[in-house]
Amino acid sequence: MEDTQILQILKALADQNRLAIIRHLGKGEACVCELLEVFSVTQPTLSHHMRILSEADLVVGRREGKWIHYSINEPTMKAFQANMQALECTHENQGGCACV
C-alpha cells in the first residue's frame, strides 16, 4: 500500500462520524436508509461522509433499487491494518523509542 493511500485513509478516519460509520459497517453491510437512522444525519451529510470513505477505498457500495448498500472494502482494510501493525517501536539504549 502506497503512503499516499495510507494518508488518505488516516484523513478519512480522523472524523468521528466516519470512524463510527466504519465501526458500524464492520458488523456487516448497511443500507443508506439504516445509516441515516443510526447516525441521525441528513442525507447530504451522509453522502459527504460516504464519498470520502469511498475515495479512500474503505467502503464499497452496491445499488439495489433506489438504495445503496455499503460494506467495508476488505482488501483495503486488511492492507491498511497490516501497514499499521508493521509500525514497530524498538528501544535503543537510553534514547527512548525509535519507531520504524
NUTI-884167 format. One line per field, with one value per residue (C-alpha): residue number from 1; x, z, y; residue in three letters. Coordinates in pm, 1 decimal. Layout:
N
n = c(NUM,...) $
X = c(X,...) $
Z = c(Z,...) $
Y = c(Y,...) $
res = c(ALA,...) $
This chain:
100
n = c(1,2,3,4,5,6,7,8,9,10,11,12,13,14,15,16,17,18,19,20,21,22,23,24,25,26,27,28,29,30,31,32,33,34,35,36,37,38,39,40,41,42,43,44,45,46,47,48,49,50,51,52,53,54,55,56,57,58,59,60,61,62,63,64,65,66,67,68,69,70,71,72,73,74,75,76,77,78,79,80,81,82,83,84,85,86,87,88,89,90,91,92,93,94,95,96,97,98,99,100) $
X = c(0.0,137.9,196.9,-47.7,-327.2,-239.5,-256.8,-591.1,-729.7,-598.9,-756.7,-1087.7,-1084.3,-986.4,-1352.0,-1558.2,-1865.5,-1670.3,-1494.1,-1833.6,-1964.7,-1668.0,-1723.9,-2092.2,-2008.6,-1762.2,-2070.6,-2193.0,-2344.4,-2581.4,-2828.0,-2815.2,-3158.5,-3022.1,-2714.6,-2936.3,-3136.0,-2840.0,-2634.9,-2918.1,-2760.3,-2907.6,-2880.6,-2634.2,-2411.2,-2412.5,-2339.2,-2039.4,-1902.2,-1962.1,-1789.7,-1478.7,-1479.6,-1530.2,-1249.6,-1021.8,-1132.5,-1253.3,-1610.8,-1785.6,-2144.9,-2389.1,-2715.1,-3036.8,-3335.6,-3316.9,-3090.9,-2717.7,-2588.5,-2239.9,-1984.6,-1619.9,-1373.9,-1199.5,-881.7,-812.9,-895.2,-671.7,-383.6,-426.0,-434.3,-120.4,57.5,-42.3,71.1,402.2,486.6,731.4,869.5,1218.0,1403.3,1752.8,1981.6,1875.3,1746.0,1388.7,1169.7,1262.4,959.1,1024.3) $
Z = c(0.0,-100.1,160.8,-20.7,22.9,390.6,441.8,261.3,485.1,800.2,696.6,625.8,965.4,1150.3,1158.1,1441.6,1220.9,952.8,1214.2,1363.0,1016.3,961.4,1301.5,1214.9,874.8,1048.4,1173.7,817.8,516.0,576.7,358.9,335.2,496.8,800.4,824.9,814.7,1110.3,1314.0,1281.0,1276.2,997.8,686.6,353.6,213.0,521.1,495.3,123.0,200.6,454.2,225.1,-65.0,146.6,267.8,-90.2,-224.5,42.8,-89.6,258.1,154.6,-149.3,-245.0,-441.6,-573.2,-500.3,-635.0,-518.2,-221.2,-194.3,40.3,177.8,315.3,417.3,132.2,298.9,85.8,152.7,522.7,565.0,382.4,599.1,917.6,810.3,749.3,1093.0,1260.5,1077.4,1269.8,1534.6,1835.4,1926.8,2228.7,2155.8,2454.3,2672.1,2376.1,2409.9,2140.4,1773.7,1560.5,1224.3) $
Y = c(0.0,339.2,608.7,839.0,584.4,534.7,910.8,932.3,656.3,822.2,1153.0,979.0,807.2,1126.2,1232.0,1081.8,1032.8,846.9,636.4,549.7,457.7,225.3,64.3,14.6,-135.3,-366.9,-552.1,-604.2,-436.5,-145.8,40.0,417.9,429.4,240.4,463.4,773.4,642.4,520.9,837.7,1093.7,1297.4,1449.3,1272.8,1531.6,1495.4,1117.1,1139.7,1360.9,1111.8,814.7,992.5,1048.8,687.1,565.5,784.7,635.4,294.3,192.7,118.4,-19.0,38.7,-168.0,-35.1,-220.6,-35.2,323.0,245.1,191.6,-75.3,-11.0,-251.9,-246.2,-293.8,-586.9,-599.7,-231.2,-259.9,-565.3,-395.8,-84.8,-292.2,-477.7,-146.6,-18.1,-340.7,-317.1,0.3,-110.6,61.1,-54.8,69.4,192.0,240.6,532.3,733.2,612.1,471.5,469.8,392.3,228.5) $
res = c(MET,GLU,ASP,THR,GLN,ILE,LEU,GLN,ILE,LEU,LYS,ALA,LEU,ALA,ASP,GLN,ASN,ARG,LEU,ALA,ILE,ILE,ARG,HIS,LEU,GLY,LYS,GLY,GLU,ALA,CYS,VAL,CYS,GLU,LEU,LEU,GLU,VAL,PHE,SER,VAL,THR,GLN,PRO,THR,LEU,SER,HIS,HIS,MET,ARG,ILE,LEU,SER,GLU,ALA,ASP,LEU,VAL,VAL,GLY,ARG,ARG,GLU,GLY,LYS,TRP,ILE,HIS,TYR,SER,ILE,ASN,GLU,PRO,THR,MET,LYS,ALA,PHE,GLN,ALA,ASN,MET,GLN,ALA,LEU,GLU,CYS,THR,HIS,GLU,ASN,GLN,GLY,GLY,CYS,ALA,CYS,VAL) $
